[in-house]
Amino acid sequence: MQILFELYRKLLSKTDLEFQRSLMEVIEWETRLIGITGARGVGKTTLILQYLKKEFSGRESEALYVSLDHIWFATHTLSELADQFAKQGGTLLVLDEVHKYPNWSREIKNIYDFYPEINLIFTGSSLLEIPNASADLSRRALIYQMTGFSFREYLNLEQGMNFPILSLESIFENHAQLASDISSQLRPLKYFSDYLSFGYYPFYRDFGDFTDQQIRAVVNLILEVELPQLRKFDLAYVPKIKQLLAIIADSVPFIPNVSKLSQKIGINRTTLLTYLNYLHESKLTTNLYSASKGISILQKPEKLYLENTNLAFALGRNVDIGNLRETFFLNQVSYTHSITLPAKADFKIDQTWTVEVGGQNKDLPNSEFTHSFVAADGIEIGFGNKIPLWLFGFLY
């Protein structure tokens, strides 16, 4: 167990507190059992180490961070670790990468039930099925989903700013003033294209020109390790799924023809629809469904998008600008709101607002909807129902 403490302290010494994600202020850290899920590379480990460094300074021995893929767990159990940790006066046990540990949910439940003096935080893949795990933790755990940088967070990090989160309602009601206030401090469009190409994943600062390569490594890990492990995804179809992701990146928002796709990939319709749902769960794609239909695992998505714009640049060859704009909007808004496909616009938000996404000359095709707006790229400040696309990157 001593080696785990040594590794924990080594990680803390390398953890920088200069920039912290907004989720840090959202999480109710005093809760006894907290789960943080998210796609690989979005910064879950950094967030937790920053919290530990801030809150346990001078009393590091009361907390312990471990990654459950460490070789220590080849000969020891999680329950054994918790027992030893409790006897040494520990109060917070952080378990990273729980999906790499067999029967993780049952052992966490046992620790929660039998060691009330210990608070637990666990992190794992966005594919974790917490309500359907062997031990139902959903009634005990407070679960948070973590995503990559918003455009707001990217600007705050790059320029040392402190722009606050905006509500969607405030953007719709007061976008001209909000955009003017922000633009008086910096020119957002100057940084927007860089964000779209490499600013979503926090690791871009470490990898620089090799960020695309690292993004492809993340995609490979999800397809070749996490999906087979957590969803029994057939490795034989990985090359075809990679081709599909590249097609989505280069398409003018991709409308799937399931029959043709199933023939091309060589799997039946039901399996293909299941795999499309898995891609959505893994945060490689976002599947958009009709506003007039219920959503089930075997329902065909009306449109397929990559989950974020950085994936498009890493996987595509000739990225379509219209696709890029819609991917950005969908990615930023869907983190805090429900989005579906309406009959006469690009997106419908919370079954209330309809939004068309386009360039600076884009206008509403009609005015029959009271709550209709245009999210226009290439403009710094909007007017009327035309809102700068970049401003929707301030929602989290």
Buried (B, 14 or more C-beta within 10 A) or exposed (E): BEEBBEBBEEBBEEBEEEBBBBBEEEBEBEBEBBBBBBBBBBBBBBBBBBBBBEEBEEEBBBBBBBBBEBEBBEEBEBBEBBBBBBEEEBBBBBBBBBBBBEBBBBBBBBBBEEBEEBBBBBBBBBBBEBEEBEBEBBEBBBBBBBBBBBBBBBBBBBEEEEBEBBEBEBBBEEBBEBBEEBBEEBEBBEBBEEBBBBBBBBBBEEBEEEBBEBBBBBBEBBBEBBBBEBBEBEEEBBEBBBEBBBBBBBBEBBEBEBEEBBEBBEBEBEBBBBBBBBBBBBBBBBBBBBBEEEEEEEBBBBBBBBBBBBBBBBBBEEBBEBBBBBBBBBBBBBBEBEBBBBEEBBBBBEEEBBBBBBBBEBEBEEEEBEEBBBBBBBBBBBEEBBBBBBBBBBBB
